[in-house]
Amino acid sequence: MHPVDEYAQLKQQILRLQARAEQLRDGFLQPHARLRSNQAEITVRMQLRKLFLKDRLPVEILHNPAYW
């Protein structure tokens, strides 16, 4: 297999796996979800993070090249 083809395949697999992980994570966040199996255990915790919303800045700052 050519490395370019292998890379493209890997990227597709990664996207598919990330989507599946997202589905599983959503399931773990449901009330009464089973978080333990015979081989693994999931820990669910809440984490807060700050998000910078640049589009909420004043127009004078957004259009001023000195800030970019």
PQR file with spaces between the fields and no chain letter, atoms N, CA, C, O and H, PARSE charges and radii, in Angstrom:
ATOM       1  N    MET     1       0.854   -1.171    0.000 -0.4000 1.5000
ATOM       2  CA   MET     1       0.000    0.000    0.000 -0.0000 2.0000
ATOM       3  C    MET     1       0.901    1.235    0.000  0.5500 1.7000
ATOM       4  O    MET     1       1.895    1.304    0.723 -0.5500 1.4000
ATOM       5  N    HIS     2       0.533    2.180   -0.811 -0.4000 1.5000
ATOM       6  CA   HIS     2       1.288    3.434   -0.886 -0.0000 2.0000
ATOM       7  C    HIS     2       1.078    4.220    0.413  0.5500 1.7000
ATOM       8  O    HIS     2      -0.027    4.214    0.956 -0.5500 1.4000
ATOM       9  H    HIS     2      -0.274    2.123   -1.398  0.4000 1.0000
ATOM      10  N    PRO     3       2.109    4.891    0.918 -0.5600 1.5000
ATOM      11  CA   PRO     3       1.972    5.650    2.167  0.2800 2.0000
ATOM      12  C    PRO     3       0.848    6.693    2.126  0.5500 1.7000
ATOM      13  O    PRO     3       0.209    6.945    3.148 -0.5500 1.4000
ATOM      14  N    VAL     4       0.602    7.293    0.977 -0.4000 1.5000
ATOM      15  CA   VAL     4      -0.472    8.284    0.880 -0.0000 2.0000
ATOM      16  C    VAL     4      -1.824    7.618    1.122  0.5500 1.7000
ATOM      17  O    VAL     4      -2.670    8.154    1.837 -0.5500 1.4000
ATOM      18  H    VAL     4       1.121    7.088    0.147  0.4000 1.0000
ATOM      19  N    ASP     5      -2.020    6.439    0.516 -0.4000 1.5000
ATOM      20  CA   ASP     5      -3.266    5.707    0.706 -0.0000 2.0000
ATOM      21  C    ASP     5      -3.421    5.250    2.157  0.5500 1.7000
ATOM      22  O    ASP     5      -4.508    5.315    2.732 -0.5500 1.4000
ATOM      23  H    ASP     5      -1.333    6.004   -0.065  0.4000 1.0000
ATOM      24  N    GLU     6      -2.318    4.791    2.732 -0.4000 1.5000
ATOM      25  CA   GLU     6      -2.363    4.353    4.126 -0.0000 2.0000
ATOM      26  C    GLU     6      -2.719    5.517    5.043  0.5500 1.7000
ATOM      27  O    GLU     6      -3.516    5.370    5.970 -0.5500 1.4000
ATOM      28  H    GLU     6      -1.435    4.739    2.265  0.4000 1.0000
ATOM      29  N    TYR     7      -2.120    6.674    4.775 -0.4000 1.5000
ATOM      30  CA   TYR     7      -2.408    7.864    5.581 -0.0000 2.0000
ATOM      31  C    TYR     7      -3.884    8.237    5.484  0.5500 1.7000
ATOM      32  O    TYR     7      -4.524    8.521    6.496 -0.5500 1.4000
ATOM      33  H    TYR     7      -1.472    6.793    4.023  0.4000 1.0000
ATOM      34  N    ALA     8      -4.421    8.236    4.274 -0.4000 1.5000
ATOM      35  CA   ALA     8      -5.836    8.570    4.080 -0.0000 2.0000
ATOM      36  C    ALA     8      -6.730    7.578    4.817  0.5500 1.7000
ATOM      37  O    ALA     8      -7.731    7.966    5.418 -0.5500 1.4000
ATOM      38  H    ALA     8      -3.901    8.005    3.452  0.4000 1.0000
ATOM      39  N    GLN     9      -6.370    6.310    4.771 -0.4000 1.5000
ATOM      40  CA   GLN     9      -7.139    5.287    5.480 -0.0000 2.0000
ATOM      41  C    GLN     9      -7.095    5.508    6.984  0.5500 1.7000
ATOM      42  O    GLN     9      -8.113    5.402    7.668 -0.5500 1.4000
ATOM      43  H    GLN     9      -5.557    5.995    4.283  0.4000 1.0000
ATOM      44  N    LEU    10      -5.916    5.814    7.485 -0.4000 1.5000
ATOM      45  CA   LEU    10      -5.768    6.065    8.919 -0.0000 2.0000
ATOM      46  C    LEU    10      -6.599    7.266    9.367  0.5500 1.7000
ATOM      47  O    LEU    10      -7.231    7.231   10.422 -0.5500 1.4000
ATOM      48  H    LEU    10      -5.089    5.900    6.929  0.4000 1.0000
ATOM      49  N    LYS    11      -6.594    8.311    8.573 -0.4000 1.5000
ATOM      50  CA   LYS    11      -7.383    9.502    8.920 -0.0000 2.0000
ATOM      51  C    LYS    11      -8.873    9.167    8.970  0.5500 1.7000
ATOM      52  O    LYS    11      -9.586    9.652    9.847 -0.5500 1.4000
ATOM      53  H    LYS    11      -6.081    8.339    7.716  0.4000 1.0000
ATOM      54  N    GLN    12      -9.346    8.341    8.035 -0.4000 1.5000
ATOM      55  CA   GLN    12     -10.750    7.925    8.037 -0.0000 2.0000
ATOM      56  C    GLN    12     -11.062    7.085    9.273  0.5500 1.7000
ATOM      57  O    GLN    12     -12.109    7.255    9.898 -0.5500 1.4000
ATOM      58  H    GLN    12      -8.766    7.946    7.322  0.4000 1.0000
ATOM      59  N    GLN    13     -10.162    6.192    9.617 -0.4000 1.5000
ATOM      60  CA   GLN    13     -10.361    5.360   10.813 -0.0000 2.0000
ATOM      61  C    GLN    13     -10.399    6.210   12.071  0.5500 1.7000
ATOM      62  O    GLN    13     -11.216    5.982   12.962 -0.5500 1.4000
ATOM      63  H    GLN    13      -9.312    6.054    9.109  0.4000 1.0000
ATOM      64  N    ILE    14      -9.512    7.190   12.136 -0.4000 1.5000
ATOM      65  CA   ILE    14      -9.465    8.080   13.302 -0.0000 2.0000
ATOM      66  C    ILE    14     -10.781    8.824   13.445  0.5500 1.7000
ATOM      67  O    ILE    14     -11.321    8.920   14.547 -0.5500 1.4000
ATOM      68  H    ILE    14      -8.848    7.375   11.411  0.4000 1.0000
ATOM      69  N    LEU    15     -11.305    9.352   12.343 -0.4000 1.5000
ATOM      70  CA   LEU    15     -12.585   10.069   12.390 -0.0000 2.0000
ATOM      71  C    LEU    15     -13.708    9.147   12.848  0.5500 1.7000
ATOM      72  O    LEU    15     -14.544    9.537   13.663 -0.5500 1.4000
ATOM      73  H    LEU    15     -10.867    9.274   11.448  0.4000 1.0000
ATOM      74  N    ARG    16     -13.725    7.930   12.325 -0.4000 1.5000
ATOM      75  CA   ARG    16     -14.752    6.961   12.697 -0.0000 2.0000
ATOM      76  C    ARG    16     -14.641    6.602   14.186  0.5500 1.7000
ATOM      77  O    ARG    16     -15.649    6.523   14.888 -0.5500 1.4000
ATOM      78  H    ARG    16     -13.046    7.614   11.663  0.4000 1.0000
ATOM      79  N    LEU    17     -13.424    6.387   14.652 -0.4000 1.5000
ATOM      80  CA   LEU    17     -13.214    6.055   16.064 -0.0000 2.0000
ATOM      81  C    LEU    17     -13.563    7.223   16.990  0.5500 1.7000
ATOM      82  O    LEU    17     -14.120    7.019   18.069 -0.5500 1.4000
ATOM      83  H    LEU    17     -12.605    6.450   14.082  0.4000 1.0000
ATOM      84  N    GLN    18     -13.234    8.440   16.568 -0.4000 1.5000
ATOM      85  CA   GLN    18     -13.576    9.602   17.382 -0.0000 2.0000
ATOM      86  C    GLN    18     -15.091    9.766   17.488  0.5500 1.7000
ATOM      87  O    GLN    18     -15.609   10.109   18.551 -0.5500 1.4000
ATOM      88  H    GLN    18     -12.781    8.606   15.692  0.4000 1.0000
ATOM      89  N    ALA    19     -15.794    9.523   16.388 -0.4000 1.5000
ATOM      90  CA   ALA    19     -17.255    9.617   16.413 -0.0000 2.0000
ATOM      91  C    ALA    19     -17.836    8.558   17.351  0.5500 1.7000
ATOM      92  O    ALA    19     -18.763    8.847   18.108 -0.5500 1.4000
ATOM      93  H    ALA    19     -15.373    9.245   15.525  0.4000 1.0000
ATOM      94  N    ARG    20     -17.306    7.350   17.310 -0.4000 1.5000
ATOM      95  CA   ARG    20     -17.785    6.281   18.189 -0.0000 2.0000
ATOM      96  C    ARG    20     -17.474    6.602   19.645  0.5500 1.7000
ATOM      97  O    ARG    20     -18.309    6.375   20.520 -0.5500 1.4000
ATOM      98  H    ARG    20     -16.553    7.115   16.695  0.4000 1.0000
ATOM      99  N    ALA    21     -16.279    7.128   19.915 -0.4000 1.5000
ATOM     100  CA   ALA    21     -15.915    7.507   21.279 -0.0000 2.0000
ATOM     101  C    ALA    21     -16.867    8.577   21.803  0.5500 1.7000
ATOM     102  O    ALA    21     -17.248    8.553   22.973 -0.5500 1.4000
ATOM     103  H    ALA    21     -15.600    7.312   19.204  0.4000 1.0000
ATOM     104  N    GLU    22     -17.249    9.508   20.944 -0.4000 1.5000
ATOM     105  CA   GLU    22     -18.195   10.564   21.325 -0.0000 2.0000
ATOM     106  C    GLU    22     -19.551    9.959   21.695  0.5500 1.7000
ATOM     107  O    GLU    22     -20.165   10.372   22.679 -0.5500 1.4000
ATOM     108  H    GLU    22     -16.940    9.527   19.994  0.4000 1.0000
ATOM     109  N    GLN    23     -20.015    8.991   20.918 -0.4000 1.5000
ATOM     110  CA   GLN    23     -21.290    8.323   21.218 -0.0000 2.0000
ATOM     111  C    GLN    23     -21.214    7.600   22.563  0.5500 1.7000
ATOM     112  O    GLN    23     -22.132    7.690   23.378 -0.5500 1.4000
ATOM     113  H    GLN    23     -19.516    8.656   20.118  0.4000 1.0000
ATOM     114  N    LEU    24     -20.124    6.892   22.784 -0.4000 1.5000
ATOM     115  CA   LEU    24     -19.965    6.172   24.044 -0.0000 2.0000
ATOM     116  C    LEU    24     -19.901    7.126   25.224  0.5500 1.7000
ATOM     117  O    LEU    24     -20.505    6.880   26.267 -0.5500 1.4000
ATOM     118  H    LEU    24     -19.378    6.819   22.122  0.4000 1.0000
ATOM     119  N    ARG    25     -19.170    8.211   25.053 -0.4000 1.5000
ATOM     120  CA   ARG    25     -19.047    9.201   26.136 -0.0000 2.0000
ATOM     121  C    ARG    25     -20.412    9.776   26.486  0.5500 1.7000
ATOM     122  O    ARG    25     -20.741    9.931   27.662 -0.5500 1.4000
ATOM     123  H    ARG    25     -18.679    8.411   24.205  0.4000 1.0000
ATOM     124  N    ASP    26     -21.213   10.094   25.459 -0.4000 1.5000
ATOM     125  CA   ASP    26     -22.560   10.603   25.716 -0.0000 2.0000
ATOM     126  C    ASP    26     -23.380    9.585   26.509  0.5500 1.7000
ATOM     127  O    ASP    26     -24.154    9.953   27.393 -0.5500 1.4000
ATOM     128  H    ASP    26     -20.946    9.968   24.504  0.4000 1.0000
ATOM     129  N    GLY    27     -23.205    8.317   26.188 -0.4000 1.5000
ATOM     130  CA   GLY    27     -23.906    7.271   26.930 -0.0000 2.0000
ATOM     131  C    GLY    27     -23.460    7.189   28.378  0.5500 1.7000
ATOM     132  O    GLY    27     -24.279    6.956   29.267 -0.5500 1.4000
ATOM     133  H    GLY    27     -22.576    8.019   25.469  0.4000 1.0000
ATOM     134  N    PHE    28     -22.176    7.378   28.624 -0.4000 1.5000
ATOM     135  CA   PHE    28     -21.664    7.323   29.994 -0.0000 2.0000
ATOM     136  C    PHE    28     -22.176    8.479   30.841  0.5500 1.7000
ATOM     137  O    PHE    28     -22.205    8.385   32.068 -0.5500 1.4000
ATOM     138  H    PHE    28     -21.511    7.568   27.902  0.4000 1.0000
ATOM     139  N    LEU    29     -22.575    9.558   30.202 -0.4000 1.5000
ATOM     140  CA   LEU    29     -23.067   10.725   30.934 -0.0000 2.0000
ATOM     141  C    LEU    29     -24.537   10.601   31.314  0.5500 1.7000
ATOM     142  O    LEU    29     -25.060   11.445   32.041 -0.5500 1.4000
ATOM     143  H    LEU    29     -22.551    9.635   29.205  0.4000 1.0000
ATOM     144  N    GLN    30     -25.207    9.559   30.831 -0.4000 1.5000
ATOM     145  CA   GLN    30     -26.621    9.350   31.159 -0.0000 2.0000
ATOM     146  C    GLN    30     -26.745    8.824   32.586  0.5500 1.7000
ATOM     147  O    GLN    30     -25.858    8.126   33.079 -0.5500 1.4000
ATOM     148  H    GLN    30     -24.781    8.873   30.240  0.4000 1.0000
ATOM     149  N    PRO    31     -27.862    9.166   33.251 -0.5600 1.5000
ATOM     150  CA   PRO    31     -28.062    8.649   34.608  0.2800 2.0000
ATOM     151  C    PRO    31     -28.104    7.114   34.604  0.5500 1.7000
ATOM     152  O    PRO    31     -28.644    6.500   33.684 -0.5500 1.4000
ATOM     153  N    HIS    32     -27.547    6.530   35.608 -0.4000 1.5000
ATOM     154  CA   HIS    32     -27.539    5.077   35.817 -0.0000 2.0000
ATOM     155  C    HIS    32     -26.769    4.316   34.736  0.5500 1.7000
ATOM     156  O    HIS    32     -27.010    3.127   34.531 -0.5500 1.4000
ATOM     157  H    HIS    32     -27.108    7.029   36.356  0.4000 1.0000
ATOM     158  N    ALA    33     -25.868    4.975   34.057 -0.4000 1.5000
ATOM     159  CA   ALA    33     -25.047    4.293   33.044 -0.0000 2.0000
ATOM     160  C    ALA    33     -24.060    3.376   33.750  0.5500 1.7000
ATOM     161  O    ALA    33     -23.545    3.715   34.815 -0.5500 1.4000
ATOM     162  H    ALA    33     -25.672    5.941   34.223  0.4000 1.0000
ATOM     163  N    ARG    34     -23.800    2.232   33.166 -0.4000 1.5000
ATOM     164  CA   ARG    34     -22.814    1.308   33.729 -0.0000 2.0000
ATOM     165  C    ARG    34     -21.420    1.803   33.357  0.5500 1.7000
ATOM     166  O    ARG    34     -21.101    1.954   32.178 -0.5500 1.4000
ATOM     167  H    ARG    34     -24.219    1.957   32.300  0.4000 1.0000
ATOM     168  N    LEU    35     -20.608    2.051   34.352 -0.4000 1.5000
ATOM     169  CA   LEU    35     -19.285    2.628   34.137 -0.0000 2.0000
ATOM     170  C    LEU    35     -18.163    1.641   34.443  0.5500 1.7000
ATOM     171  O    LEU    35     -16.993    2.023   34.476 -0.5500 1.4000
ATOM     172  H    LEU    35     -20.867    1.929   35.310  0.4000 1.0000
ATOM     173  N    ARG    36     -18.511    0.376   34.666 -0.4000 1.5000
ATOM     174  CA   ARG    36     -17.493   -0.610   35.005 -0.0000 2.0000
ATOM     175  C    ARG    36     -17.801   -1.925   34.289  0.5500 1.7000
ATOM     176  O    ARG    36     -18.946   -2.373   34.220 -0.5500 1.4000
ATOM     177  H    ARG    36     -19.461    0.066   34.639  0.4000 1.0000
ATOM     178  N    SER    37     -16.745   -2.517   33.765 -0.4000 1.5000
ATOM     179  CA   SER    37     -16.847   -3.854   33.173 -0.0000 2.0000
ATOM     180  C    SER    37     -15.864   -4.753   33.904  0.5500 1.7000
ATOM     181  O    SER    37     -15.288   -4.353   34.916 -0.5500 1.4000
ATOM     182  H    SER    37     -15.815   -2.154   33.822  0.4000 1.0000
ATOM     183  N    ASN    38     -15.669   -5.959   33.402 -0.4000 1.5000
ATOM     184  CA   ASN    38     -14.687   -6.856   34.025 -0.0000 2.0000
ATOM     185  C    ASN    38     -13.257   -6.396   33.798  0.5500 1.7000
ATOM     186  O    ASN    38     -12.356   -6.776   34.545 -0.5500 1.4000
ATOM     187  H    ASN    38     -16.137   -6.285   32.580  0.4000 1.0000
ATOM     188  N    GLN    39     -13.040   -5.576   32.765 -0.4000 1.5000
ATOM     189  CA   GLN    39     -11.677   -5.197   32.407 -0.0000 2.0000
ATOM     190  C    GLN    39     -11.364   -3.713   32.554  0.5500 1.7000
ATOM     191  O    GLN    39     -10.195   -3.329   32.600 -0.5500 1.4000
ATOM     192  H    GLN    39     -13.772   -5.267   32.158  0.4000 1.0000
ATOM     193  N    ALA    40     -12.384   -2.884   32.627 -0.4000 1.5000
ATOM     194  CA   ALA    40     -12.117   -1.442   32.649 -0.0000 2.0000
ATOM     195  C    ALA    40     -13.169   -0.711   33.472  0.5500 1.7000
ATOM     196  O    ALA    40     -14.247   -1.233   33.753 -0.5500 1.4000
ATOM     197  H    ALA    40     -13.333   -3.196   32.590  0.4000 1.0000
ATOM     198  N    GLU    41     -12.815    0.515   33.847 -0.4000 1.5000
ATOM     199  CA   GLU    41     -13.728    1.378   34.590 -0.0000 2.0000
ATOM     200  C    GLU    41     -13.621    2.795   34.034  0.5500 1.7000
ATOM     201  O    GLU    41     -12.529    3.284   33.743 -0.5500 1.4000
ATOM     202  H    GLU    41     -11.939    0.939   33.618  0.4000 1.0000
ATOM     203  N    ILE    42     -14.762    3.434   33.895 -0.4000 1.5000
ATOM     204  CA   ILE    42     -14.818    4.809   33.393 -0.0000 2.0000
ATOM     205  C    ILE    42     -15.021    5.739   34.578  0.5500 1.7000
ATOM     206  O    ILE    42     -15.855    5.472   35.443 -0.5500 1.4000
ATOM     207  H    ILE    42     -15.649    3.037   34.132  0.4000 1.0000
ATOM     208  N    THR    43     -14.273    6.813   34.622 -0.4000 1.5000
ATOM     209  CA   THR    43     -14.467    7.854   35.620 -0.0000 2.0000
ATOM     210  C    THR    43     -15.063    9.067   34.924  0.5500 1.7000
ATOM     211  O    THR    43     -14.502    9.581   33.957 -0.5500 1.4000
ATOM     212  H    THR    43     -13.596    7.029   33.919  0.4000 1.0000
ATOM     213  N    VAL    44     -16.205    9.516   35.426 -0.4000 1.5000
ATOM     214  CA   VAL    44     -16.880   10.682   34.850 -0.0000 2.0000
ATOM     215  C    VAL    44     -16.674   11.842   35.798  0.5500 1.7000
ATOM     216  O    VAL    44     -16.948   11.748   36.994 -0.5500 1.4000
ATOM     217  H    VAL    44     -16.661    9.099   36.212  0.4000 1.0000
ATOM     218  N    ARG    45     -16.183   12.943   35.241 -0.4000 1.5000
ATOM     219  CA   ARG    45     -16.005   14.136   36.065 -0.0000 2.0000
ATOM     220  C    ARG    45     -16.343   15.359   35.241  0.5500 1.7000
ATOM     221  O    ARG    45     -16.272   15.333   34.013 -0.5500 1.4000
ATOM     222  H    ARG    45     -15.960   13.020   34.269  0.4000 1.0000
ATOM     223  N    MET    46     -16.707   16.416   35.915 -0.4000 1.5000
ATOM     224  CA   MET    46     -17.024   17.662   35.239 -0.0000 2.0000
ATOM     225  C    MET    46     -15.795   18.560   35.275  0.5500 1.7000
ATOM     226  O    MET    46     -15.131   18.695   36.302 -0.5500 1.4000
ATOM     227  H    MET    46     -16.765   16.437   36.913  0.4000 1.0000
ATOM     228  N    GLN    47     -15.515   19.159   34.150 -0.4000 1.5000
ATOM     229  CA   GLN    47     -14.367   20.059   34.069 -0.0000 2.0000
ATOM     230  C    GLN    47     -14.820   21.345   33.403  0.5500 1.7000
ATOM     231  O    GLN    47     -15.353   21.323   32.293 -0.5500 1.4000
ATOM     232  H    GLN    47     -16.054   19.050   33.315  0.4000 1.0000
ATOM     233  N    LEU    48     -14.614   22.437   34.062 -0.4000 1.5000
ATOM     234  CA   LEU    48     -14.979   23.732   33.504 -0.0000 2.0000
ATOM     235  C    LEU    48     -13.773   24.317   32.779  0.5500 1.7000
ATOM     236  O    LEU    48     -12.630   24.137   33.199 -0.5500 1.4000
ATOM     237  H    LEU    48     -14.181   22.455   34.964  0.4000 1.0000
ATOM     238  N    ARG    49     -14.043   25.010   31.700 -0.4000 1.5000
ATOM     239  CA   ARG    49     -12.960   25.672   30.988 -0.0000 2.0000
ATOM     240  C    ARG    49     -13.447   27.010   30.482  0.5500 1.7000
ATOM     241  O    ARG    49     -14.629   27.198   30.197 -0.5500 1.4000
ATOM     242  H    ARG    49     -14.972   25.157   31.359  0.4000 1.0000
ATOM     243  N    LYS    50     -12.524   27.922   30.379 -0.4000 1.5000
ATOM     244  CA   LYS    50     -12.839   29.252   29.874 -0.0000 2.0000
ATOM     245  C    LYS    50     -12.696   29.241   28.364  0.5500 1.7000
ATOM     246  O    LYS    50     -11.814   28.579   27.818 -0.5500 1.4000
ATOM     247  H    LYS    50     -11.563   27.769   30.611  0.4000 1.0000
ATOM     248  N    LEU    51     -13.558   29.969   27.702 -0.4000 1.5000
ATOM     249  CA   LEU    51     -13.555   30.026   26.254 -0.0000 2.0000
ATOM     250  C    LEU    51     -13.501   31.485   25.830  0.5500 1.7000
ATOM     251  O    LEU    51     -14.323   32.298   26.249 -0.5500 1.4000
ATOM     252  H    LEU    51     -14.275   30.507   28.146  0.4000 1.0000
ATOM     253  N    PHE    52     -12.528   31.801   24.999 -0.4000 1.5000
ATOM     254  CA   PHE    52     -12.371   33.172   24.515 -0.0000 2.0000
ATOM     255  C    PHE    52     -13.167   33.321   23.223  0.5500 1.7000
ATOM     256  O    PHE    52     -12.902   32.633   22.237 -0.5500 1.4000
ATOM     257  H    PHE    52     -11.859   31.140   24.658  0.4000 1.0000
ATOM     258  N    LEU    53     -14.144   34.227   23.237 -0.4000 1.5000
ATOM     259  CA   LEU    53     -14.985   34.469   22.067 -0.0000 2.0000
ATOM     260  C    LEU    53     -14.540   35.767   21.403  0.5500 1.7000
ATOM     261  O    LEU    53     -14.994   36.854   21.760 -0.5500 1.4000
ATOM     262  H    LEU    53     -14.359   34.786   24.038  0.4000 1.0000
ATOM     263  N    LYS    54     -13.647   35.630   20.432 -0.4000 1.5000
ATOM     264  CA   LYS    54     -13.074   36.831   19.825 -0.0000 2.0000
ATOM     265  C    LYS    54     -14.115   37.659   19.080  0.5500 1.7000
ATOM     266  O    LYS    54     -13.948   38.871   18.950 -0.5500 1.4000
ATOM     267  H    LYS    54     -13.278   34.747   20.142  0.4000 1.0000
ATOM     268  N    ASP    55     -15.189   37.035   18.587 -0.4000 1.5000
ATOM     269  CA   ASP    55     -16.200   37.792   17.856 -0.0000 2.0000
ATOM     270  C    ASP    55     -17.006   38.715   18.769  0.5500 1.7000
ATOM     271  O    ASP    55     -17.786   39.533   18.282 -0.5500 1.4000
ATOM     272  H    ASP    55     -15.324   36.050   18.693  0.4000 1.0000
ATOM     273  N    ARG    56     -16.828   38.594   20.082 -0.4000 1.5000
ATOM     274  CA   ARG    56     -17.524   39.482   21.013 -0.0000 2.0000
ATOM     275  C    ARG    56     -16.695   40.728   21.352  0.5500 1.7000
ATOM     276  O    ARG    56     -17.143   41.596   22.101 -0.5500 1.4000
ATOM     277  H    ARG    56     -16.194   37.929   20.478  0.4000 1.0000
ATOM     278  N    LEU    57     -15.493   40.803   20.796 -0.4000 1.5000
ATOM     279  CA   LEU    57     -14.657   41.986   21.007 -0.0000 2.0000
ATOM     280  C    LEU    57     -15.237   43.166   20.240  0.5500 1.7000
ATOM     281  O    LEU    57     -15.946   42.970   19.253 -0.5500 1.4000
ATOM     282  H    LEU    57     -15.129   40.098   20.187  0.4000 1.0000
ATOM     283  N    PRO    58     -14.948   44.390   20.678 -0.5600 1.5000
ATOM     284  CA   PRO    58     -15.407   45.567   19.940  0.2800 2.0000
ATOM     285  C    PRO    58     -14.818   45.583   18.527  0.5500 1.7000
ATOM     286  O    PRO    58     -13.720   45.079   18.291 -0.5500 1.4000
ATOM     287  N    VAL    59     -15.561   46.165   17.605 -0.4000 1.5000
ATOM     288  CA   VAL    59     -15.155   46.205   16.197 -0.0000 2.0000
ATOM     289  C    VAL    59     -13.806   46.901   16.025  0.5500 1.7000
ATOM     290  O    VAL    59     -13.008   46.513   15.172 -0.5500 1.4000
ATOM     291  H    VAL    59     -16.453   46.574   17.796  0.4000 1.0000
ATOM     292  N    GLU    60     -13.551   47.935   16.841 -0.4000 1.5000
ATOM     293  CA   GLU    60     -12.279   48.653   16.704 -0.0000 2.0000
ATOM     294  C    GLU    60     -11.086   47.754   16.992  0.5500 1.7000
ATOM     295  O    GLU    60     -10.015   47.940   16.415 -0.5500 1.4000
ATOM     296  H    GLU    60     -14.199   48.251   17.534  0.4000 1.0000
ATOM     297  N    ILE    61     -11.260   46.802   17.859 -0.4000 1.5000
ATOM     298  CA   ILE    61     -10.176   45.871   18.162 -0.0000 2.0000
ATOM     299  C    ILE    61     -10.090   44.791   17.087  0.5500 1.7000
ATOM     300  O    ILE    61      -8.998   44.426   16.652 -0.5500 1.4000
ATOM     301  H    ILE    61     -12.130   46.651   18.328  0.4000 1.0000
ATOM     302  N    LEU    62     -11.238   44.286   16.666 -0.4000 1.5000
ATOM     303  CA   LEU    62     -11.257   43.235   15.648 -0.0000 2.0000
ATOM     304  C    LEU    62     -10.616   43.678   14.350  0.5500 1.7000
ATOM     305  O    LEU    62      -9.953   42.881   13.686 -0.5500 1.4000
ATOM     306  H    LEU    62     -12.125   44.583   17.020  0.4000 1.0000
ATOM     307  N    HIS    63     -10.800   44.929   13.977 -0.4000 1.5000
ATOM     308  CA   HIS    63     -10.291   45.414   12.688 -0.0000 2.0000
ATOM     309  C    HIS    63      -8.966   46.156   12.812  0.5500 1.7000
ATOM     310  O    HIS    63      -8.483   46.712   11.826 -0.5500 1.4000
ATOM     311  H    HIS    63     -11.338   45.577   14.517  0.4000 1.0000
ATOM     312  N    ASN    64      -8.378   46.176   13.981 -0.4000 1.5000
ATOM     313  CA   ASN    64      -7.102   46.853   14.186 -0.0000 2.0000
ATOM     314  C    ASN    64      -5.963   45.854   13.962  0.5500 1.7000
ATOM     315  O    ASN    64      -5.829   44.900   14.728 -0.5500 1.4000
ATOM     316  H    ASN    64      -8.770   45.724   14.782  0.4000 1.0000
ATOM     317  N    PRO    65      -5.138   46.058   12.921 -0.5600 1.5000
ATOM     318  CA   PRO    65      -4.054   45.112   12.637  0.2800 2.0000
ATOM     319  C    PRO    65      -3.003   45.051   13.750  0.5500 1.7000
ATOM     320  O    PRO    65      -2.227   44.097   13.805 -0.5500 1.4000
ATOM     321  N    ALA    66      -2.966   46.018   14.608 -0.4000 1.5000
ATOM     322  CA   ALA    66      -1.981   46.006   15.693 -0.0000 2.0000
ATOM     323  C    ALA    66      -2.235   44.848   16.673  0.5500 1.7000
ATOM     324  O    ALA    66      -1.313   44.394   17.351 -0.5500 1.4000
ATOM     325  H    ALA    66      -3.597   46.793   14.563  0.4000 1.0000
ATOM     326  N    TYR    67      -3.474   44.378   16.741 -0.4000 1.5000
ATOM     327  CA   TYR    67      -3.814   43.275   17.648 -0.0000 2.0000
ATOM     328  C    TYR    67      -3.648   41.912   16.994  0.5500 1.7000
ATOM     329  O    TYR    67      -3.811   40.891   17.662 -0.5500 1.4000
ATOM     330  H    TYR    67      -4.223   44.747   16.190  0.4000 1.0000
ATOM     331  N    TRP    68      -3.332   41.870   15.719 -0.4000 1.5000
ATOM     332  CA   TRP    68      -3.169   40.598   15.028 -0.0000 2.0000
ATOM     333  C    TRP    68      -1.724   40.442   14.696  0.5500 1.7000
ATOM     334  O    TRP    68      -1.332   39.436   14.104 -0.5500 1.4000
ATOM     335  H    TRP    68      -3.200   42.699   15.177  0.4000 1.0000
